[in-house]
C-alpha cells in the first residue's frame, strides 16, 4: 500500500482556477478566517488569495481550530450552488 500511495499526486489548490479542479484531490494551505460548527458538519473559511469554503463532516471532537490558525487541508474539490468548496479528508494546523 505504501508504494502505491507514493505515486499519487495531490495538486495544490489555486482558488483563481475556477472549476478546473472539480472532482480532484487537492491540498490547500491558508489561514482560517471563519468557523461555523453545525454539529456533525463544520464549515471553515480558509483564506489563501481568496476565501475558500472547506466542509468537514466529522464527529472528531479532537480537532481544535481557531480564527487565525494556519492550516493544511487535503480534500476533494466539489461545486455547490455555483461555488467551489473543498470536502476535507484531513485538516492539520501548521506552524
C-alpha positions in Angstrom: 0.0 0.0 0.0 2.8 2.5 0.8 4.4 2.0 -2.6 1.1 2.8 -4.3 0.5 5.9 -2.1 3.8 7.4 -3.1 2.7 7.5 -6.7 -0.5 9.5 -6.0 -0.1 13.2 -6.9 -2.1 15.8 -5.0 -2.3 19.2 -6.6 -2.1 22.4 -4.7 -5.4 24.2 -5.0 -5.5 27.6 -6.5 -8.8 29.4 -6.0 -8.3 31.5 -9.1 -8.6 28.4 -11.3 -12.4 28.3 -11.2 -13.9 24.8 -11.8 -10.7 23.4 -13.2 -10.2 21.1 -10.2 -13.7 19.9 -9.6 -13.6 16.2 -8.6 -9.9 16.2 -8.0 -8.0 15.7 -4.7 -6.1 18.9 -3.8 -4.0 20.4 -1.0 -4.8 23.9 0.3 -2.7 25.9 2.7 -4.2 29.1 4.2 -5.5 30.9 7.2 -8.7 30.2 9.0 -11.0 33.3 8.9 -14.3 31.8 9.9 -15.6 28.6 11.6 -19.3 27.6 11.6 -19.9 24.4 13.6 -23.3 22.8 12.7 -22.8 19.6 14.8 -21.6 16.9 12.5 -20.7 19.3 9.8 -18.1 22.1 10.2 -17.8 24.9 7.6 -14.4 26.5 7.7 -13.5 29.6 5.6 -9.8 29.4 4.6 -8.2 32.4 3.0 -5.3 31.8 0.6 -5.6 34.5 -2.0 -9.4 34.3 -1.9 -11.6 32.7 0.7 -12.4 29.0 0.1 -15.1 27.1 2.0 -13.9 23.9 3.5 -16.5 21.4 4.6 -15.6 18.9 7.2 -18.0 16.0 8.0 -16.8 15.0 11.4 -17.6 13.6 14.8 -14.0 14.2 15.9 -14.0 16.4 19.0 -10.2 16.4 19.0 -9.9 19.0 16.2 -9.3 22.4 17.7 -9.3 25.3 15.2 -9.3 29.0 15.8 -9.5 32.0 13.6 -6.0 32.9 12.5 -4.7 29.4 12.5 -2.6 28.4 9.5 -3.9 25.1 8.2 -3.2 22.5 5.6 -6.3 20.9 4.1 -6.4 17.7 2.0 -9.7 17.0 0.2 -11.7 16.9 -2.9 -13.0 19.9 -4.8 -16.8 20.0 -5.3 -19.1 22.6 -6.8 -22.1 23.6 -4.7 -24.5 26.3 -5.9 -22.0 27.6 -8.4 -19.1 27.9 -6.0 -16.2 25.6 -5.4 -15.7 24.1 -2.0 -13.3 21.5 -0.6 -14.7 18.4 1.1 -12.0 17.9 3.7 -10.5 14.5 4.3 -7.7 15.8 6.6 -7.0 19.1 8.2 -4.0 19.9 10.3 -2.7 23.1 11.9 0.7 24.1 10.6 3.2 26.5 12.1 
